[in-house]
Amino acid sequence: MNRLIPLLIMCAGLALAGCNTIAGAGKDIEAGGEKVQDTAKDVQQKM
């Protein structure tokens, strides 16, 4: 039982770190998608 509690705390810490990493990647992908949309709109306006 004494070993289980630190193990659970470590697992919770890793899970939270993973969530932050995924959230950051999602923001990067979103920013890239917005750049593509902006470029597409610029091309349409020039046509």
Secondary structure, 3 states (H helix, E strand, C coil): CCCHHHHHHHHHHHHHHHHHHHHHHHHHHHHHHHHHHHHHHHHHHHC
